[in-house]
Amino acid sequence: MKNNPKPQLTPHLPSDRASVNIKVERSKQKWKSKLTSSLFVLPYLVCFIAFLVYPLVHGIMMSFQDYELLSAERHFVGWQNYIDIFTEGNYLHTSFFQGLLGTIKFVIYSVPFLIVIGLALALLVNSLPSKIRGVYRTIFFMPYAVSASVMAVIFIRVFDTNAGLLNIILSKLHLGSQIGWLTDLPWVWIALVGATLWWTIGFNMLIFINALNEVSEEMYEAAKIDGANAWQRFIYITLPSIRRIMIFVVITSTIASFNIYAQPFLMTRGGPGSETTVLLMNVFDVAFGQHRMGAASAMALLMALMIIGVSIIQFRLANKREG
């Protein structure tokens, strides 16, 4: 009698339809995950387009137009607004380069102090006992939350020539009492830089504190064992360790100083003469005083290009030194 071979058992494999269903289900899950992530990003994206992309594109288009604000008439003029800015004797030329000079002066006067004093305050706060460190961090950062108008009112009262707090203190100390902090040179620049430091230094301080907290304590301990003093530890350990954060603070402080407007507009009105008139003040005057929105857009775009150029140069110089 012939024996029939036993059937071989094979493992159960899912059918092609089951595999397709699994793939479809996975693709649906991935799509739902992407949709959920997109919904979280959507509010920011809408605000980004509405308040940054659209105004930027609209401003670029206006810079090539003769756009009268009151009549709302627009005429395409090509590069004429830019040509007028670089043509000597033209009102736009005088307004642009006079304001640019005042802006550059403020950048030169303020940025070094914003870096040095911000780092010094960070080192000071970090050296305090941990129990009170948070209190001083809050105290130094609080002015940053104050509005520009409040800051201006405070420092107008401080620097007023006749009844300002600073002149009253100097008079009590018999060091003079009629210093024109907001009307005479060089005091006017000292007042503007001083107000800016009080108002914004807390932001740089917090950035530096976070950078200092990332520096390894083991490196300091090893340096102490090798006999390095506090200054040597600062030069050879602290500064190299926070180099990248330093570059970031330098670039952001430069950008912020280029965009100065509130301090001279509210405190000095650009005086004495046009000494503290900055570029944004003249852009505002051309746009809403002369009603030439196209020319003002051209001035603002040139300023933005200069800020981008200066930031790129700073970044490349810093990377070159590091390399």
LOKEMAR-219283 format. One line per field, with one value per residue (C-alpha): chain; y, x, z. Coordinates in nm, 4 decimals. Each point is the difference from the previous one (the first is absolute). Example, Ala and Ser with C-alpha at 12.3 -4.5 7.8 and 13.67 -1.06 7.14 Angstrom:
residues 2
mol: (A / A) .
v: (-0.4500 / 0.3440) .
u: (1.2300 / 0.1370) .
w: (0.7800 / -0.0660) .
***
This chain:
residues 323
mol: (A / A / A / A / A / A / A / A / A / A / A / A / A / A / A / A / A / A / A / A / A / A / A / A / A / A / A / A / A / A / A / A / A / A / A / A / A / A / A / A / A / A / A / A / A / A / A / A / A / A / A / A / A / A / A / A / A / A / A / A / A / A / A / A / A / A / A / A / A / A / A / A / A / A / A / A / A / A / A / A / A / A / A / A / A / A / A / A / A / A / A / A / A / A / A / A / A / A / A / A / A / A / A / A / A / A / A / A / A / A / A / A / A / A / A / A / A / A / A / A / A / A / A / A / A / A / A / A / A / A / A / A / A / A / A / A / A / A / A / A / A / A / A / A / A / A / A / A / A / A / A / A / A / A / A / A / A / A / A / A / A / A / A / A / A / A / A / A / A / A / A / A / A / A / A / A / A / A / A / A / A / A / A / A / A / A / A / A / A / A / A / A / A / A / A / A / A / A / A / A / A / A / A / A / A / A / A / A / A / A / A / A / A / A / A / A / A / A / A / A / A / A / A / A / A / A / A / A / A / A / A / A / A / A / A / A / A / A / A / A / A / A / A / A / A / A / A / A / A / A / A / A / A / A / A / A / A / A / A / A / A / A / A / A / A / A / A / A / A / A / A / A / A / A / A / A / A / A / A / A / A / A / A / A / A / A / A / A / A / A / A / A / A / A / A / A / A / A / A / A / A / A / A / A / A / A / A / A / A / A / A / A / A / A / A / A / A / A / A / A / A / A / A) .
v: (0.0000 / 0.3336 / 0.2552 / 0.3500 / 0.2679 / 0.2140 / 0.3564 / 0.2499 / 0.2692 / 0.3506 / 0.3102 / 0.2127 / 0.3114 / 0.2969 / 0.0339 / 0.2826 / 0.1748 / -0.0041 / 0.1479 / 0.2778 / 0.0748 / 0.0215 / 0.2413 / 0.2134 / 0.0129 / 0.1027 / 0.2707 / 0.1318 / 0.0121 / 0.1862 / 0.2432 / 0.0618 / 0.0574 / 0.2511 / 0.1736 / 0.0283 / 0.1448 / 0.2450 / 0.1213 / 0.0884 / 0.1963 / 0.1622 / 0.2993 / 0.0973 / -0.0471 / 0.2228 / 0.2739 / -0.0381 / 0.0500 / 0.2778 / 0.2075 / -0.0740 / -0.1496 / 0.2134 / 0.3352 / -0.0839 / -0.0814 / 0.3006 / 0.2268 / -0.1218 / 0.0707 / 0.3481 / 0.0872 / -0.0051 / 0.2292 / 0.3653 / -0.0641 / 0.3048 / -0.0876 / 0.2582 / -0.0542 / -0.3723 / 0.0476 / -0.2405 / 0.0381 / -0.2423 / 0.1884 / -0.2895 / 0.0765 / 0.3752 / -0.0024 / -0.1752 / 0.2381 / 0.2994 / -0.1400 / -0.0124 / 0.3348 / 0.2839 / 0.3057 / -0.2023 / 0.0100 / -0.3810 / -0.0089 / 0.2448 / -0.1707 / -0.3499 / 0.0653 / 0.2472 / -0.2586 / -0.2778 / 0.1987 / 0.0420 / -0.3704 / -0.1074 / 0.2272 / -0.1596 / -0.3508 / 0.0839 / 0.1621 / -0.2606 / -0.3493 / -0.0331 / 0.0968 / -0.2379 / -0.2857 / 0.0841 / 0.1064 / -0.2861 / -0.2526 / 0.1744 / -0.0144 / -0.3681 / -0.0756 / 0.2035 / -0.1732 / -0.3444 / 0.0710 / 0.0680 / -0.2689 / -0.2134 / 0.1091 / 0.3648 / -0.0526 / -0.0182 / 0.3238 / 0.2012 / -0.1633 / 0.1235 / 0.3492 / 0.0505 / -0.1423 / 0.1955 / 0.3196 / -0.2072 / -0.0501 / 0.3749 / 0.1714 / 0.2616 / 0.2863 / -0.0838 / -0.0267 / 0.3412 / 0.1673 / -0.1412 / 0.1212 / 0.3396 / 0.0558 / -0.1295 / 0.2042 / 0.3197 / 0.3050 / 0.2090 / -0.2506 / -0.3335 / -0.2430 / -0.0320 / 0.3762 / 0.0341 / -0.2655 / 0.1673 / 0.3342 / -0.1470 / -0.1359 / 0.3384 / -0.1621 / 0.2223 / 0.0217 / 0.1307 / -0.2785 / -0.0276 / -0.3774 / 0.0131 / 0.3180 / 0.0206 / -0.2104 / -0.2398 / -0.0395 / -0.0822 / -0.3171 / -0.0967 / 0.0384 / -0.2087 / -0.2782 / 0.0008 / -0.0291 / -0.2791 / -0.1933 / 0.0236 / -0.1033 / -0.2927 / -0.1326 / -0.2633 / -0.1997 / -0.0316 / -0.0819 / -0.2963 / -0.1321 / 0.0164 / -0.1630 / -0.2976 / -0.0231 / 0.0162 / -0.2762 / -0.2295 / 0.0358 / -0.3116 / 0.0448 / -0.2689 / 0.2335 / 0.2689 / -0.2513 / -0.1258 / 0.3578 / 0.0766 / -0.3071 / 0.1211 / 0.3354 / 0.2169 / 0.3124 / 0.1361 / 0.2236 / -0.2833 / -0.2297 / 0.2681 / 0.0579 / -0.3599 / -0.1910 / 0.2249 / 0.2074 / -0.2916 / -0.2067 / 0.2678 / 0.1156 / -0.1020 / 0.1639 / 0.3107 / 0.0131 / -0.0348 / 0.2843 / 0.2273 / -0.0537 / 0.0424 / 0.3091 / 0.1552 / -0.0680 / 0.1450 / 0.3109 / 0.0535 / -0.0027 / 0.2731 / 0.2321 / 0.0423 / 0.1472 / 0.2974 / 0.0586 / 0.0202 / 0.1432 / 0.2419 / 0.0365 / -0.0431 / 0.2970 / 0.1884 / 0.0989 / -0.3314 / -0.1622 / -0.2816 / -0.0314 / -0.3663 / -0.1689 / -0.1406 / 0.3486 / 0.1305 / -0.3009 / 0.0828 / 0.3676 / -0.0813 / -0.2450 / 0.1967 / 0.3539 / 0.0217 / -0.2688 / -0.1778 / -0.3655 / -0.1280 / 0.1987 / -0.0988 / -0.3674 / 0.0334 / 0.1547 / -0.2736 / -0.2779 / 0.1481 / 0.0121 / -0.3650 / -0.1005 / 0.1837 / -0.1767 / -0.3375 / 0.0868 / 0.1088 / -0.3167 / -0.2225 / 0.1789 / -0.0370 / -0.3681 / -0.0755 / 0.1945 / -0.1879 / -0.3372 / 0.0961 / 0.0775 / -0.3216 / -0.2002) .
u: (0.0000 / 0.1434 / 0.0498 / -0.1229 / 0.2565 / -0.0988 / -0.0848 / 0.2677 / -0.1107 / 0.0874 / -0.0167 / -0.3083 / 0.0769 / -0.2345 / -0.1694 / 0.0823 / -0.3250 / 0.0943 / 0.3430 / -0.1606 / -0.2399 / 0.2882 / 0.1893 / -0.3102 / -0.0582 / 0.3602 / -0.0149 / -0.3209 / 0.1671 / 0.2994 / -0.2329 / -0.1972 / 0.3244 / 0.1229 / -0.3382 / 0.0031 / 0.3521 / -0.0985 / -0.2987 / 0.2290 / 0.2276 / -0.2854 / -0.0650 / 0.3670 / 0.0112 / -0.3044 / 0.1518 / 0.3375 / -0.1564 / -0.2354 / 0.2469 / 0.3358 / -0.0215 / -0.2891 / 0.1353 / 0.3452 / -0.1295 / -0.2329 / 0.2850 / 0.2262 / -0.2752 / -0.0617 / 0.3705 / -0.0316 / -0.3039 / -0.0780 / -0.2587 / -0.1703 / -0.1494 / -0.2827 / -0.1227 / 0.0909 / 0.1165 / 0.2659 / 0.2261 / 0.2760 / 0.3316 / 0.2479 / 0.3281 / -0.0671 / -0.0470 / 0.3349 / 0.1668 / -0.1324 / 0.1452 / 0.3496 / -0.0276 / 0.1739 / -0.2110 / -0.3197 / -0.2171 / -0.0026 / 0.3804 / 0.0389 / -0.2675 / 0.1388 / 0.3695 / -0.0569 / -0.2117 / 0.2458 / 0.2840 / -0.1964 / -0.0884 / 0.3627 / 0.1121 / -0.2512 / 0.1077 / 0.3651 / -0.0772 / -0.2453 / 0.0952 / 0.3320 / -0.1745 / -0.2899 / 0.2487 / 0.2443 / -0.2531 / -0.2348 / 0.2804 / 0.1154 / -0.3500 / -0.0286 / 0.3290 / -0.1119 / -0.3377 / 0.1574 / 0.2430 / -0.2847 / -0.1395 / -0.2608 / -0.2736 / 0.0057 / 0.1236 / -0.3522 / -0.0999 / 0.2820 / -0.0605 / -0.3585 / 0.1007 / 0.2447 / -0.2414 / -0.3100 / 0.0802 / -0.0041 / -0.3746 / -0.0640 / -0.1502 / 0.1952 / -0.2254 / 0.0379 / 0.3774 / 0.0087 / -0.2086 / 0.2293 / 0.3201 / -0.1374 / -0.0607 / 0.3487 / 0.1864 / -0.2061 / 0.2295 / -0.1927 / -0.1748 / 0.1508 / 0.0973 / 0.3572 / 0.0640 / -0.1529 / 0.2387 / 0.2978 / -0.1039 / -0.0120 / 0.3505 / 0.1172 / 0.0933 / -0.2151 / -0.3743 / -0.0738 / 0.1302 / -0.2154 / -0.0295 / -0.2682 / 0.1052 / 0.3801 / 0.2871 / 0.1464 / -0.2476 / -0.2895 / 0.1719 / 0.0853 / -0.3691 / -0.1213 / 0.2525 / -0.0658 / -0.3767 / 0.0517 / 0.2253 / -0.2507 / -0.2834 / 0.1522 / 0.3036 / -0.2057 / -0.0540 / 0.3728 / 0.0636 / -0.2397 / 0.1552 / 0.3469 / -0.1207 / -0.1317 / 0.3302 / 0.2061 / -0.2085 / 0.1014 / 0.3732 / 0.1374 / 0.0990 / 0.2647 / 0.1942 / 0.0058 / 0.1094 / 0.2815 / 0.1142 / 0.0021 / 0.2157 / 0.2406 / 0.0271 / -0.2099 / -0.1437 / -0.3531 / 0.1032 / 0.1806 / -0.2997 / -0.2226 / 0.2278 / 0.0937 / -0.3132 / -0.3066 / 0.0398 / 0.0877 / -0.2854 / -0.2633 / 0.1436 / -0.3001 / -0.2446 / 0.2182 / -0.0300 / -0.3777 / -0.0234 / 0.2246 / -0.2126 / -0.3356 / 0.1211 / 0.1239 / -0.3317 / -0.1941 / 0.2206 / -0.0447 / -0.3759 / 0.0138 / -0.2994 / -0.1801 / 0.2850 / 0.0968 / -0.3558 / -0.1478 / 0.2947 / 0.1859 / -0.2177 / 0.3210 / 0.1764 / 0.2130 / -0.0498 / 0.0001 / 0.2757 / -0.2154 / -0.2339 / 0.0125 / -0.0974 / -0.3343 / -0.1093 / 0.0662 / -0.1746 / -0.3033 / 0.0204 / 0.0181 / -0.2900 / -0.2408 / 0.1407 / 0.0724 / -0.2616 / 0.2415 / -0.0527 / 0.1966 / 0.3126 / -0.0307 / -0.0265 / 0.3185 / 0.1833 / -0.1230 / 0.1042 / 0.3492 / 0.0287 / -0.1081 / 0.2598 / 0.2712 / -0.0987 / 0.0118 / 0.3401 / 0.1471 / -0.1329 / 0.1542 / 0.3360 / -0.0026 / -0.0879 / 0.2707 / 0.2664 / -0.0824 / 0.0133 / 0.3258 / 0.1655 / -0.1344 / 0.1391) .
w: (0.0000 / -0.1099 / 0.2777 / -0.0777 / 0.0933 / 0.2966 / -0.0923 / 0.1052 / 0.2418 / -0.1147 / 0.2199 / -0.0447 / -0.2094 / -0.0267 / -0.3312 / -0.2423 / 0.0926 / 0.3703 / -0.0796 / -0.2006 / 0.2841 / 0.2454 / -0.2261 / -0.0501 / 0.3751 / 0.0645 / -0.2646 / 0.1588 / 0.3405 / -0.1454 / -0.1776 / 0.3197 / 0.1920 / -0.2580 / -0.0013 / 0.3798 / -0.0047 / -0.2749 / 0.2003 / 0.2913 / -0.2356 / -0.1950 / 0.2360 / -0.0097 / -0.3784 / -0.0496 / 0.2193 / -0.1721 / -0.3431 / 0.1108 / 0.2016 / -0.1659 / -0.3480 / -0.1296 / 0.1359 / -0.1374 / -0.3497 / 0.0075 / 0.1122 / -0.2811 / -0.2534 / 0.1447 / -0.0203 / -0.3796 / 0.0022 / 0.0499 / 0.2693 / 0.1500 / 0.3378 / -0.0003 / -0.3535 / -0.0072 / -0.3599 / -0.1195 / -0.3000 / -0.0882 / -0.0093 / -0.0042 / 0.1736 / 0.0294 / 0.3787 / 0.0443 / -0.2482 / 0.1964 / 0.3231 / -0.1537 / -0.1844 / 0.1851 / 0.0650 / 0.0089 / 0.3126 / 0.0198 / -0.0214 / 0.2890 / 0.2075 / -0.0530 / 0.0620 / 0.2832 / 0.1801 / -0.0832 / 0.1599 / 0.3229 / 0.0011 / -0.0517 / 0.2837 / 0.2337 / -0.1042 / 0.0676 / 0.3360 / 0.1314 / -0.1218 / 0.1917 / 0.3253 / -0.0693 / -0.0337 / 0.2797 / 0.2634 / -0.0890 / 0.0520 / 0.3193 / 0.1478 / -0.0936 / 0.1773 / 0.3015 / 0.0301 / -0.0460 / 0.2837 / 0.2458 / 0.2337 / -0.1739 / 0.2454 / -0.1159 / -0.3559 / -0.1419 / 0.1743 / -0.1565 / -0.3374 / 0.0156 / 0.1146 / -0.2864 / -0.2581 / 0.1081 / -0.1997 / -0.3190 / 0.0503 / 0.0239 / -0.3055 / -0.1974 / 0.1067 / 0.3694 / -0.0394 / -0.1709 / 0.2716 / 0.2701 / -0.1613 / -0.1020 / 0.3704 / 0.0814 / -0.2648 / -0.0052 / 0.0099 / 0.2516 / 0.2264 / -0.0898 / 0.2741 / -0.1238 / -0.0061 / 0.3469 / 0.1343 / -0.1730 / 0.1469 / 0.3522 / -0.0557 / -0.1393 / -0.3330 / -0.2201 / -0.0494 / -0.3509 / -0.2193 / -0.3127 / -0.0127 / -0.2678 / -0.1792 / -0.0175 / -0.1325 / 0.1032 / 0.2872 / -0.2297 / -0.1224 / 0.3580 / 0.0922 / -0.2961 / 0.0555 / 0.3756 / -0.0512 / -0.2525 / 0.2364 / 0.2848 / -0.2322 / -0.1918 / 0.1890 / 0.1823 / -0.3195 / -0.0721 / 0.3651 / -0.0095 / -0.3216 / 0.1548 / 0.3244 / -0.1944 / -0.1885 / 0.3198 / 0.1571 / -0.2856 / 0.0693 / 0.1689 / 0.3651 / -0.0468 / -0.2293 / 0.2697 / 0.2636 / -0.2216 / -0.0663 / 0.3732 / 0.0649 / -0.2699 / 0.1781 / -0.2331 / 0.1636 / -0.0571 / -0.2919 / -0.1776 / 0.0473 / -0.1507 / -0.3018 / -0.0799 / 0.1099 / 0.0243 / -0.3153 / -0.2341 / 0.1442 / -0.0659 / -0.3332 / -0.2111 / 0.2410 / -0.0064 / -0.3802 / 0.0297 / 0.2542 / -0.2082 / -0.3127 / 0.1765 / 0.1878 / -0.3242 / -0.1729 / 0.2934 / 0.0078 / -0.3748 / 0.0603 / 0.2633 / -0.0125 / 0.3324 / 0.2063 / -0.2216 / -0.1228 / 0.3499 / 0.1942 / -0.2307 / -0.3131 / -0.1989 / 0.1611 / 0.0534 / -0.3606 / -0.1853 / 0.2080 / 0.1391 / -0.2973 / -0.0997 / -0.3243 / 0.1155 / 0.1077 / -0.3525 / -0.1562 / 0.2159 / -0.1032 / -0.3724 / 0.0284 / 0.2211 / -0.0131 / -0.3729 / -0.0824 / -0.2333 / 0.0852 / -0.2993 / 0.0885 / 0.3669 / -0.1007 / -0.2060 / 0.2964 / 0.2357 / -0.2409 / -0.0410 / 0.3773 / 0.0248 / -0.2603 / 0.1959 / 0.3227 / -0.1773 / -0.1484 / 0.3342 / 0.1687 / -0.2684 / 0.0311 / 0.3795 / -0.0245 / -0.2562 / 0.1856 / 0.3199 / -0.1769 / -0.1718 / 0.3333 / 0.1459 / -0.2926) .
***
